[in-house]
Amino acid sequence: MKAKLCRFLCKKKLTDAVRFRWAVCQLDILGSCVTRPQLRKALHSLPKDLDATYERILCNIDDSNVAYALKILQWLTFSARPLSLEEIAEVVAIDVHDDPRFDPERRLAAPRDVMTICSSLITIDGEEIVDYKVEKVERYTPVRLAHFSVKEYLVSDRVCIGKASGYSIRESESIAVIAEDCLAYVLYFDVADVCTPQKVDEPTYPAVRSEYLTPEHRSEFPLALYAAQYWTLHAQTAERNGTTETCSLTLELLCSADEAFNNWVHLCISNNLSFTSALEMGRRLEREFLLSPLHYVSLIGLAKTVRLFLEKGYDADATLKTISGEISVLCAACMGGDPSVVEILLDNRAVINPYNSNEIVAPLYQASEFGHEEVVRLLLGSGANASAQGGQYYTALQAASRIPHVKIVQLLIDNGADVHAQGGKFHSALHAASAAGSIEIVQLLIERGADVNAQGGYCGNALQAALARSSWDIAQLLIEKGANVNAQGGKYGNALQAASFAGSMEIVQLLIEKGADVTAQGGEFGNALQAAAASDCWDSIEKVRLLIEKGADVNAQGGEYGNALQAASYGGLKEIVQLLMENGADVNTQGAGDHGNALEAASYVGSMEVVQLLIEKGADVNARGGSDYGNALQAASCWGHKEVIQLLIKKGADVNAQGGKYGNALQAAARSYWGLIEVVQLLIEKGADVNAQGVNMETHCRLRRIRAIRKSYNYLLKRVQMSMLRADNIVLRYALLLRRNIGT
């Protein structure tokens, strides 16, 4: 019988991929046969191709499940992302024409009943997934259409002419259904008590009104995150397809007097959902529940719903005060980038040029910052001031230069934007374009007269901004156009320091050839040599060697690390440390940096090689260091660098030396976050005085606590090793938590 079955299946004249899929479906059908006569009869009545197979599967769905099957297939065909079995099972309980629209009583007995309803048309996509990243461990099972040919058949015209015409799926209708279902699901959280009717021995669902949707609630409502994140996307598409049914539900949600609206925004923000509606605006304004409904629909880009709001009397020129300034409805629309919404608001006399740009953010600025070229063109054509000021980038031109967006920059300049305007984060458009690495915009701005030596902003000037980004071509262009290589200011103090830290060897050479002063002081690193010594670029040692050859002072003081040797020691860069000492760097120089001297810096990061090298070259193991740790031994003890501690003690470090915020090494080891018992034991074995000045009762308590944690960890670890525990076992998770606490 098996041989006959194989020959029968192989006789079908189908392509390999289609034959395989067809065979799988037939085997599913034949699997229900329990006798040989049934099997023979089924073999002779098998459908001839995939279309006929799918038609038979659809027609065999029980009449009571037809509506469920259609909705499940619509969702799986046009969802915005892959869905889980738990999510797709929820859609069965949604009926936007019923009251309530979503009712937990209508849920399937078990999520896997979805597989029974849709038979061979859907499949489990891999194994169950366990998500440990959420506060409460969640499990979900990925599900999808069984084969690409399922979607191809359902959306084709072929399904319309057969017996399964009721399952014909059209994109516009399906997306409208998904949008309405998502909105109905979110609106469910608008009632005072989200629970089932009070009946004996029936499950009760948690109330969500007062505390918003917590992880516990979300496990009870698996579709909540999808509905919150994607209803806007589906509603946008539905409106563009001419559907109006979603408008009333959108109005209901955004005008909700109860908690549905708050739950929606809370879900978006608390779960870090990424989309350009509630979350994007919430981040921008640094407030959660600040915007009016008209602001939201304008931002989302629901043109038909915007018209409905305006017809209801909402003000097209309404503004709301925020930390970032006053945001108008038109600004929200410009952030969203839908030209049709912007046009509607302009037709309703929304103000395009705010009377006070210091308080009200200009719509043109928002459109430029978000890169919406068509909206920028529309605003300029309607009379927007191309030089309007406001926002963190000060002007629309600076905002567009930062993105960077060449066409918007060109549009703004052609419409009179001031290329010389100064202010904002980058101080000028040229500075912003240089920081963004756009040579096209830099060339365009220079051609229009931008000053290459304009000072101000985060990086001080355009040249320094380009060098900080390692933009070799822009740096060359700016220098050719007259940029001053010795101009002071900004994060790095001067161009050479910026290039020494973030640029290439070629850029450093070019700047020196153009007259850059290698001994110039200022900026984050104090001088170019310290910047190069602190950098972990592959050619850092070559930059250090070049700067020394050109006269850089290896013992120059200042900057974040105090001197170049301390910077290289902190980075654990042995070769650079050696090069600096070969050129006269003093290993015992006390710097103004956080760690006071090079040995403490190397001990702090646990760089054994650098610590050994510094001691060999005469570093004083008992030298007083920075204000935090007092000396090298205390710094190493605080961070549990056992090998470094042993070496320092071997070389004569005083285990009872006083100083720093912890008082001594024992106190640093016991009171640090890591609380490593091995380090504490080592120090005591080497003579650390547990009753020394500064070792207080708190330290004694922490020592006892460390021993107790260690004992608990070892006990739990034995339990783990003795049994085959799953990764989510509570004993193992607690053991790992203890492990983090003791730092082993």
Helices and strands as residue ranges (DSSP letters): H 2-10, H 16-30, H 36-44, H 50-59, G 63-65, H 66-78, E 83-84, H 85-90, G 91-93, G 104-106, H 113-118, G 119-121, E 122-124, E 129-131, E 138-140, E 142-145, H 148-154, G 158-161, G 165-167, H 171-187, G 188-190, H 215-220, H 224-240, H 245-254, H 260-270, H 278-285, H 293-300, H 303-311, E 319-322, E 325-328, H 329-336, H 339-347, H 363-369, H 373-381, H 396-402, H 406-414, H 429-436, H 439-447, H 462-468, H 472-480, H 495-502, H 505-513, H 528-534, H 540-549, H 564-570, H 574-582, H 598-605, H 608-616, H 632-638, H 642-650, H 665-671, H 677-685, H 697-722, H 730-742
